[in-house]
Amino acid sequence: MDRAELLRRASSGEERVLLARVLDKYEQTERRNIPAATPFLSQAEQAAVQALLNAAGIRGGYVWNGGYEGAERKVLQFLPDWAEEDEGALGAVRAVYHGTEAPGHRDLLGSLMGLGLTREKLGDLLVSPQSCDVVAAAEIVPFLVQSWSSAGRVKLSVSQVALSQLLIPQQQFKSLRDTVASLRLDAVAAVGFSMSRGKAAELIAAGRVQLNHVDCLKGDRAVTQGDVITARGLGKCVLSEVGGLSKKGRISITVLRYL
């Protein structure tokens, strides 16, 4: 499949621009035999890019890297045969809070945007009670250390840390158990977000729900164990377990909702 046909399949103009940039990076590595990397990508963008790579028949020669195992935002690194993963492409800083207030994720991200940075330069923000670790493109780490001094009214002390020293908060979940007639997206989403199946179907039809970080408008789409469901404004959940049938022939499921 040629480049034009690959890009034509993109769902939007914005996605088409992203995929074109990814192909540019791939071709740069192929042509010049040097490593090339994308900016940080969201999980939805990663899903779109991975679909592009699969459609193009690109099965190897690249790695996803978010700075730590389990990262949500990642860069895609294309590597020539002679190169291994470019660990030096990413860095991290730790911002320690001063005073009695602790800024939230939105406050911290807003303060970073206030420095003139773009989101594509920043990976995950790992927020803890007394500090926040930020994964970032290596070239902006010195700037962050020098310039990031506050988040709202909270003063920060910022220093560089190794990726191996990141403080990764434990993810909190709420476990929800129920039975469903079938493993349809609307039925599982209803359990995960504690709403009626009809309300879940409305959200899906309105384009507010993603299955494995890809927009899905079909409430009857099949869901399997391990699939992630995201609803705009409500968060996300994962179908963690599919059990047996009840006496009434319904399927027992366990859904973990992210808190």
Backbone torsions as a table, in degrees:
resi	resn	phi	psi	omega
1	MET	NA	129.0	-176.6
2	ASP	-80.4	171.2	-174.6
3	ARG	-59.3	-44.5	-177.5
4	ALA	-60.9	-41.8	-179.4
5	GLU	-68.4	-38.7	177.7
6	LEU	-60.7	-44.9	-177.9
7	LEU	-72.9	-28.6	-180.0
8	ARG	-63.7	-27.2	-178.3
9	ARG	-76.1	-10.3	-179.6
10	ALA	-60.8	145.2	-174.1
11	SER	-79.5	-16.3	-177.9
12	SER	-153.8	165.4	177.5
13	GLY	-63.3	-37.5	179.5
14	GLU	-64.6	-42.1	178.2
15	GLU	-66.6	-35.8	180.0
16	ARG	-63.2	-40.0	177.8
17	VAL	-63.0	-44.3	179.2
18	LEU	-59.7	-48.3	-176.9
19	LEU	-66.3	-34.4	176.8
20	ALA	-64.0	-39.4	178.4
21	ARG	-65.0	-38.3	179.0
22	VAL	-65.1	-44.3	177.8
23	LEU	-62.8	-35.6	176.3
24	ASP	-60.5	-43.1	179.6
25	LYS	-64.7	-42.2	179.0
26	TYR	-61.9	-46.1	-178.7
27	GLU	-67.0	-32.3	176.9
28	GLN	-62.3	-44.1	178.3
29	THR	-64.9	-43.1	-179.2
30	GLU	-65.0	-40.4	-173.6
31	ARG	-79.5	-41.3	-172.9
32	ARG	-104.3	-7.7	178.8
33	ASN	59.7	42.5	178.1
34	ILE	-132.0	155.8	177.1
35	PRO	-65.8	150.0	175.6
36	ALA	-146.9	144.1	-175.5
37	ALA	-135.3	148.0	174.0
38	THR	-81.5	170.5	167.1
39	PRO	-68.5	178.4	174.0
40	PHE	-65.2	137.4	-178.8
41	LEU	-119.5	143.2	174.6
42	SER	-70.9	171.0	180.0
43	GLN	-64.7	-37.2	177.4
44	ALA	-65.1	-41.3	178.0
45	GLU	-66.2	-38.7	177.8
46	GLN	-60.8	-40.8	-180.0
47	ALA	-63.5	-42.4	179.5
48	ALA	-65.4	-41.1	-179.9
49	VAL	-67.9	-40.8	179.6
50	GLN	-63.6	-38.6	176.7
51	ALA	-62.8	-38.9	177.1
52	LEU	-62.3	-46.9	-179.8
53	LEU	-60.8	-41.6	179.3
54	ASN	-64.2	-43.3	-179.4
55	ALA	-65.2	-32.8	-179.6
56	ALA	-82.6	-4.8	-179.2
57	GLY	75.2	21.3	179.1
58	ILE	-90.8	101.5	-172.1
59	ARG	-101.2	-15.1	-177.3
60	GLY	-153.8	-174.8	-179.5
61	GLY	82.6	18.0	177.6
62	TYR	-151.1	158.7	176.1
63	VAL	-138.8	150.0	171.0
64	TRP	-95.8	135.5	-175.5
65	ASN	-142.2	120.4	176.3
66	GLY	-116.4	7.5	177.9
67	GLY	96.7	-21.2	178.4
68	TYR	-160.4	159.5	180.0
69	GLU	-66.9	131.7	180.0
70	GLY	90.7	6.2	179.9
71	ALA	-62.3	146.0	177.4
72	GLU	-88.3	-51.0	178.1
73	ARG	-88.6	132.0	-175.5
74	LYS	-140.0	157.7	168.8
75	VAL	-102.1	153.6	175.1
76	LEU	-105.5	120.5	-178.5
77	GLN	-108.3	119.4	172.3
78	PHE	-89.4	133.2	-172.4
79	LEU	-127.7	131.9	171.7
80	PRO	-70.4	171.3	-175.3
81	ASP	-58.7	-31.3	-173.5
82	TRP	-83.4	-10.3	-171.5
83	ALA	-105.1	150.7	170.6
84	GLU	-106.7	-179.8	-179.3
85	GLU	-53.1	131.4	-177.2
86	ASP	-83.2	87.9	-178.7
87	GLU	-64.7	-25.5	-177.7
88	GLY	-77.4	-3.4	-178.4
89	ALA	-74.3	-24.3	-177.4
90	LEU	-118.0	152.2	175.2
91	GLY	-141.2	-175.0	-178.9
92	ALA	-152.9	152.2	173.4
93	VAL	-129.6	157.5	175.1
94	ARG	-120.8	125.9	176.1
95	ALA	-105.0	118.0	179.0
96	VAL	-97.9	133.5	-176.7
97	TYR	-83.7	147.8	174.4
98	HIS	-118.6	138.0	-179.7
99	GLY	101.6	-172.7	-175.0
100	THR	-89.7	-18.0	-178.5
101	GLU	-88.7	146.5	175.1
102	ALA	-120.1	118.7	-179.9
103	PRO	-68.7	150.8	176.8
104	GLY	-89.4	177.2	-178.7
105	HIS	-56.3	-43.8	-178.0
106	ARG	-64.2	-40.6	178.9
107	ASP	-63.7	-43.9	-177.7
108	LEU	-67.1	-45.0	178.9
109	LEU	-64.0	-40.8	178.6
110	GLY	-61.1	-38.9	179.3
111	SER	-67.9	-33.8	176.9
112	LEU	-69.2	-41.8	176.6
113	MET	-63.5	-32.3	178.9
114	GLY	-66.3	-15.9	176.5
115	LEU	-83.6	-0.6	-179.7
116	GLY	91.2	10.9	179.4
117	LEU	-82.6	154.8	173.4
118	THR	-101.9	154.2	-176.7
119	ARG	-62.0	-28.2	-176.7
120	GLU	-70.4	-11.6	176.2
121	LYS	-88.6	-8.1	-172.4
122	LEU	-119.9	135.8	173.9
123	GLY	-90.6	-140.2	-177.9
124	ASP	-73.0	147.0	168.9
125	LEU	-103.4	116.7	-176.2
126	LEU	-102.6	96.9	-170.8
127	VAL	-91.1	124.4	176.6
128	SER	-119.0	170.2	-177.8
129	PRO	-58.4	-35.3	-177.7
130	GLN	-113.0	-3.1	-175.4
131	SER	-159.6	170.1	174.6
132	CYS	-139.5	124.5	174.2
133	ASP	-95.9	136.4	-178.1
134	VAL	-124.2	123.2	171.5
135	VAL	-84.4	135.5	-174.7
136	ALA	-148.8	164.4	171.3
137	ALA	-59.6	135.8	-172.5
138	ALA	-56.7	-33.2	-174.7
139	GLU	-70.0	-18.3	-179.0
140	ILE	-100.2	-2.3	-179.2
141	VAL	-58.8	-48.1	177.8
142	PRO	-58.2	-37.6	178.1
143	PHE	-63.4	-42.4	179.3
144	LEU	-62.7	-43.6	179.8
145	VAL	-61.0	-38.4	-176.4
146	GLN	-81.8	-34.5	-166.4
147	SER	-111.1	-21.5	-176.3
148	TRP	-87.3	101.6	-172.0
149	SER	-119.4	-11.6	-178.1
150	SER	-156.8	157.9	172.0
151	ALA	-132.0	100.4	-170.7
152	GLY	66.1	-125.7	179.7
153	ARG	-90.9	-1.3	-176.4
154	VAL	-91.5	125.7	177.9
155	LYS	-81.0	144.0	-176.9
156	LEU	-122.4	144.6	167.2
157	SER	-110.6	118.6	-171.0
158	VAL	-115.0	133.5	177.8
159	SER	-142.4	157.7	177.9
160	GLN	-78.2	141.1	174.9
161	VAL	-131.7	155.2	176.4
162	ALA	-74.0	150.1	177.9
163	LEU	-59.2	-30.7	179.5
164	SER	-70.4	-13.4	-178.2
165	GLN	-102.7	7.9	-178.8
166	LEU	-58.9	138.6	174.8
167	LEU	-94.5	108.9	-173.9
168	ILE	-103.0	109.5	-179.2
169	PRO	-61.9	144.8	177.3
170	GLN	-72.8	129.2	-179.3
171	GLN	-70.6	133.3	179.6
172	GLN	-98.6	136.4	-179.7
173	PHE	-129.1	156.2	167.0
174	LYS	-113.8	124.5	-178.0
175	SER	-88.8	126.1	-178.1
176	LEU	-121.5	123.8	-179.7
177	ARG	-115.4	136.7	-179.3
178	ASP	-162.3	-179.1	174.2
179	THR	-122.3	148.5	178.8
180	VAL	-132.1	154.8	179.1
181	ALA	-70.7	-33.4	177.4
182	SER	-156.5	163.7	-176.7
183	LEU	-86.8	58.2	175.3
184	ARG	-86.3	153.2	179.7
185	LEU	-58.2	-45.0	-177.6
186	ASP	-65.5	-35.4	180.0
187	ALA	-69.6	-44.1	-179.2
188	VAL	-70.3	-39.8	177.7
189	ALA	-62.9	-36.5	178.3
190	ALA	-60.5	-41.4	176.8
191	VAL	-67.4	-46.6	-175.1
192	GLY	-64.4	-33.2	-177.3
193	PHE	-110.5	14.8	173.6
194	SER	51.6	58.0	179.3
195	MET	-143.4	173.4	177.7
196	SER	-72.3	157.5	177.4
197	ARG	-63.6	-35.3	178.3
198	GLY	-62.7	-42.5	178.1
199	LYS	-64.9	-40.4	178.0
200	ALA	-62.6	-41.0	178.8
201	ALA	-62.5	-37.5	177.9
202	GLU	-64.0	-43.2	178.9
203	LEU	-61.7	-41.8	-179.7
204	ILE	-64.5	-47.3	-178.9
205	ALA	-63.8	-27.2	179.9
206	ALA	-82.5	-0.5	178.3
207	GLY	79.7	21.8	-176.6
208	ARG	-98.8	4.1	-174.7
209	VAL	-123.5	139.9	174.6
210	GLN	-120.6	142.1	173.4
211	LEU	-111.1	117.5	-175.3
212	ASN	53.7	41.0	172.9
213	HIS	71.1	17.0	175.9
214	VAL	-120.3	132.1	179.9
215	ASP	-54.4	137.5	179.7
216	CYS	-139.2	124.5	-178.5
217	LEU	-105.2	3.9	-175.5
218	LYS	-109.3	113.0	-179.9
219	GLY	-67.0	-22.3	-179.0
220	ASP	-91.6	9.1	177.9
221	ARG	-62.0	134.1	-178.4
222	ALA	-70.7	139.1	177.7
223	VAL	-115.7	139.5	179.3
224	THR	-121.2	164.2	-178.7
225	GLN	-57.0	132.6	-178.8
226	GLY	96.1	-12.1	180.0
227	ASP	-68.7	145.4	180.0
228	VAL	-107.3	131.2	178.7
229	ILE	-115.3	128.0	179.5
230	THR	-120.5	133.7	177.2
231	ALA	-123.8	123.1	-177.5
232	ARG	-58.2	124.4	-180.0
233	GLY	88.7	-9.6	-177.4
234	LEU	-118.7	-16.8	-179.6
235	GLY	102.9	-149.0	-177.9
236	LYS	-145.8	160.3	178.5
237	CYS	-145.6	166.1	-179.7
238	VAL	-133.3	135.9	174.8
239	LEU	-76.4	100.2	-170.3
240	SER	-88.9	-25.3	-176.7
241	GLU	-152.8	135.8	173.3
242	VAL	-116.1	118.3	-177.1
243	GLY	-97.8	-157.3	-178.5
244	GLY	-87.9	-169.6	-178.4
245	LEU	-91.9	143.8	174.1
246	SER	-79.8	177.1	179.2
247	LYS	-63.1	-24.2	179.9
248	LYS	-93.6	8.2	176.9
249	GLY	81.1	15.5	178.3
250	ARG	-93.2	154.6	-175.7
251	ILE	-93.0	128.2	177.0
252	SER	-81.4	130.4	179.0
253	ILE	-134.1	155.3	171.1
254	THR	-122.8	125.8	179.5
255	VAL	-117.5	131.3	175.5
256	LEU	-100.3	120.9	178.1
257	ARG	-101.1	129.5	179.0
258	TYR	-70.2	135.2	178.7
259	LEU	-103.0	NA	NA
